[in-house]
Amino acid sequence: MINKCLFPVGGYGTRFLPATKALAKEMMPIVNKPLVQYGVEEAIEADLNRIGFVTGRGKRAIADHFDISYELEHQISGSSKESYLKSIRHVMANAQFSFTRQAEMKGLGHAILTGETLIGNEAFGVVLADDLCLPLPGEDNVMAQMVKIYKQFRCSIVAVMEVPEDEIHKYGVIAGEAMKNGLYRVDDMVEKPAKGEAPSNLAIIGRYILTPDIFDILRETKPGKNNEIQLTDALLKQAQDGCVMAYKFRGTRFDCGSVDGFVEATNYVYEHFYKEGEA
């Protein structure tokens, strides 16, 4: 059984300064919903309804967003504006939320390890809210696809996509044995390889399912690229000692950690969902 999902949301969002000086980057809206709500909705649809946040200083707005605002509720109760709260009320009714704080920003691996207190000895999903993943019409979302794979293989899984050569240096990259249905058994992983040194064009994006032994591995993982504790390094150790699968998911992904990707995502959601009344 897997029902927990971890959201590392402690980063500073420096690429969006000055907007993120006082605003958590995960609270930046794609049309009418903050990025983090899209991620939580994806987790809930995948039956991962116990949501844990690894936060940092200046991130209180995230906790407030997933809580009742009594004054706001009172002010718009019974008016036409009350319908605007439909989506967040659905999220709040169908998930449980817990929070812990990352005292220092030491990389994604460190953020995941900080979240151990919220997870315990269970497999769990990880969603990076910067990566907005939208399902294809009539299909499961990315996390739901990965949960089905986990139930078959019972090992850690990373979501991957093909990336152009001139962008591959921005990502963790996998190499491995190709299996059926977009699956790969990972035998190598490199974090942000130099140009020409990537083992493939399959880049890891912000969706993971991790088995709980990752915590012990992270405790022993030395700082790597950028002097940070890299989740990629821990996953490579896990792959070498056991099994890690990579999954080329079906869906549309936007890098909302970049200005270009954020604008592209906003336009896409407005055209395909908001105008149709589905947002």
C-alpha positions in Angstrom: 0.0 0.0 0.0 1.3 3.5 -0.9 -0.7 6.5 0.2 1.9 9.2 1.1 3.4 11.9 -1.1 6.2 14.3 -0.1 6.5 17.9 -1.5 9.9 19.5 -1.0 9.0 23.2 -1.1 11.8 24.9 0.9 13.6 26.4 -2.1 14.1 30.1 -2.6 12.8 30.5 -6.2 15.6 32.8 -7.2 14.9 32.6 -10.9 11.6 34.5 -10.2 13.0 37.3 -8.1 11.8 39.9 -7.1 8.4 38.1 -7.2 9.6 35.4 -4.8 11.2 37.7 -2.3 8.1 37.5 -0.1 6.0 34.9 -2.1 6.7 31.2 -2.0 7.5 30.2 -5.6 5.1 27.2 -5.3 2.3 29.7 -4.6 2.8 31.4 -8.0 -0.5 30.9 -9.9 -1.0 29.1 -13.2 -4.1 31.1 -14.2 -6.2 30.7 -11.0 -4.5 28.0 -9.0 -1.0 28.0 -7.4 1.5 25.5 -8.7 1.5 23.4 -5.5 -2.2 22.8 -5.7 -1.9 21.2 -9.1 0.7 18.9 -7.6 -1.5 18.0 -4.6 -4.5 17.4 -6.9 -2.3 15.0 -9.0 -1.2 13.1 -5.8 -4.8 12.8 -4.6 -6.0 11.5 -7.9 -3.3 8.8 -7.6 -4.7 7.9 -4.1 -1.7 9.5 -2.4 -3.8 11.5 0.1 -1.5 11.9 3.0 0.5 14.9 1.9 3.8 16.0 3.6 5.5 19.3 3.0 9.2 20.0 3.6 9.1 23.8 4.0 11.5 26.6 4.8 11.4 30.1 6.1 8.9 32.3 4.4 6.7 29.4 3.3 3.7 29.9 5.7 1.4 30.7 2.8 1.5 27.1 1.7 0.1 25.9 5.0 -2.4 28.7 5.0 -3.6 27.8 1.5 -4.5 24.2 2.5 -6.4 25.5 5.6 -9.7 27.2 6.2 -9.8 31.0 5.9 -12.8 31.8 8.2 -12.9 35.5 7.3 -12.8 34.9 3.6 -15.4 32.1 3.8 -17.7 34.3 5.8 -17.3 37.3 3.4 -18.2 35.3 0.2 -20.6 32.8 1.7 -23.8 32.6 -0.4 -22.4 34.7 -3.2 -21.4 33.8 -6.7 -17.8 34.0 -5.7 -18.1 31.1 -3.4 -17.8 28.7 -6.4 -14.2 29.9 -6.8 -13.3 27.9 -3.7 -14.7 24.6 -5.1 -11.3 23.1 -6.1 -9.4 23.9 -2.9 -12.3 22.7 -0.8 -12.2 19.4 -2.7 -8.5 19.1 -2.0 -8.9 19.9 1.7 -11.7 17.4 2.1 -9.7 14.5 0.5 -6.2 14.9 1.9 -4.4 15.1 5.3 -1.5 17.6 5.5 1.6 17.6 7.6 4.6 19.9 7.6 8.3 19.9 8.7 10.9 22.6 8.1 14.2 22.2 6.3 16.6 24.4 8.4 19.2 24.6 5.6 19.0 24.3 1.8 21.4 21.4 1.1 19.9 19.9 -2.0 17.0 17.7 -2.9 18.5 14.7 -1.2 18.7 16.6 2.0 15.1 17.8 1.7 13.9 14.2 1.2 15.8 13.1 4.2 14.3 15.9 6.3 10.9 14.5 5.3 11.6 11.1 6.8 9.7 12.1 10.0 6.6 12.6 7.9 6.9 9.3 6.0 8.3 6.6 8.3 9.0 3.1 7.0 6.8 3.3 3.9 7.1 3.8 0.2 6.1 7.2 -0.9 5.7 9.5 -3.9 7.6 12.8 -4.4 6.3 15.7 -6.4 8.4 18.7 -7.3 5.8 21.5 -7.8 8.0 23.3 -10.3 7.3 20.6 -12.8 3.6 20.9 -13.8 2.5 17.6 -15.3 -0.9 17.4 -17.0 -2.5 14.1 -18.2 -3.4 13.3 -21.7 -7.2 13.3 -22.4 -8.8 10.3 -20.9 -5.6 9.0 -19.3 -4.2 8.7 -15.7 -2.0 11.4 -14.5 1.8 10.8 -14.1 1.7 9.9 -10.4 -1.2 7.5 -11.0 0.8 5.8 -13.8 3.8 5.5 -11.5 1.8 4.0 -8.6 0.6 1.2 -10.9 4.2 0.5 -11.9 5.3 0.5 -8.3 2.6 -2.1 -7.4 4.1 -4.3 -10.0 7.8 -3.9 -9.3 7.9 -2.7 -5.7 11.1 -0.6 -6.2 12.0 3.1 -6.6 10.8 4.7 -9.8 11.8 7.9 -11.5 9.9 9.7 -14.2 11.9 10.5 -17.3 11.5 12.3 -20.6 13.6 12.8 -23.7 15.3 16.1 -23.7 17.3 17.9 -26.4 21.1 17.6 -26.2 21.5 21.4 -25.6 19.3 21.1 -22.4 20.4 17.8 -21.0 23.0 19.4 -18.7 20.2 20.9 -16.6 18.9 17.5 -15.4 19.8 14.2 -13.8 20.1 11.7 -16.6 19.7 7.9 -16.6 21.0 5.0 -18.7 19.7 1.5 -18.5 18.2 -1.5 -20.1 15.0 -0.8 -22.1 12.0 -2.9 -21.2 8.4 -2.7 -22.5 6.0 0.2 -22.2 8.5 3.0 -21.7 10.3 1.2 -18.8 14.0 1.1 -18.2 16.0 -0.8 -15.5 18.5 1.9 -14.4 22.2 1.0 -14.3 23.6 4.6 -14.4 22.6 8.0 -13.3 24.5 11.3 -13.6 23.5 14.6 -12.1 23.7 17.6 -14.6 26.4 16.1 -16.8 28.7 18.3 -18.8 28.0 18.8 -22.5 28.7 15.6 -24.4 29.0 13.4 -21.2 25.3 12.5 -20.7 24.8 8.7 -20.8 21.5 9.2 -22.7 18.9 11.8 -23.5 16.5 10.6 -20.8 16.2 13.2 -18.1 14.7 12.8 -14.7 11.8 15.2 -14.0 10.0 16.0 -10.7 8.1 12.8 -10.1 9.4 9.9 -8.0 8.3 6.9 -6.1 10.8 6.0 -3.4 11.2 3.0 -1.2 12.0 3.8 2.5 15.6 2.4 2.4 16.4 5.6 0.5 16.6 7.4 3.8 19.5 5.2 5.1 21.3 5.7 1.8 20.8 9.4 1.9 22.3 9.5 5.4 25.5 8.0 4.0 25.5 10.1 0.8 28.3 12.7 0.6 27.7 16.1 -0.9 28.0 16.0 -4.7 27.3 18.5 -7.4 27.1 22.0 -6.1 28.2 20.7 -2.7 24.6 19.4 -2.2 23.3 16.1 -1.2 21.9 14.8 -4.5 19.0 12.4 -4.6 20.5 11.2 -7.9 23.6 9.9 -6.1 21.5 8.0 -3.6 19.3 6.5 -6.3 22.4 5.3 -8.2 23.5 3.5 -5.1 20.0 2.0 -4.8 20.1 0.9 -8.4 23.5 -0.7 -8.0 22.5 -2.6 -4.9 19.0 -3.5 -5.9 16.6 -2.0 -8.5 15.5 1.4 -9.7 13.1 1.7 -12.6 12.8 4.7 -15.0 9.5 5.4 -16.6 8.9 7.5 -19.8 5.6 8.8 -18.7 2.6 9.8 -20.8 1.5 13.4 -20.4 2.5 17.0 -20.9 5.2 18.6 -18.7 6.1 22.2 -18.1 9.3 23.4 -16.4 7.6 26.1 -14.3 10.9 26.8 -12.5 11.9 28.8 -15.6 10.1 31.9 -16.8 9.6 30.5 -20.3 8.1 27.3 -19.0 5.9 29.2 -16.5 4.5 31.4 -19.3 4.0 28.4 -21.6 2.1 26.5 -18.9 -0.1 29.5 -18.1 -1.1 29.9 -21.8 -1.7 26.1 -22.1 -3.9 25.8 -19.0 -5.8 28.9 -20.0 -6.5 27.6 -23.5 -7.2 24.0 -22.6 -8.8 24.1 -19.2 -9.8 27.5 -17.8 -11.7 28.7 -20.9 -13.6 25.4 -20.8 -14.5 25.8 -17.2 -12.5 22.9 -15.9 -9.8 24.8 -13.9 
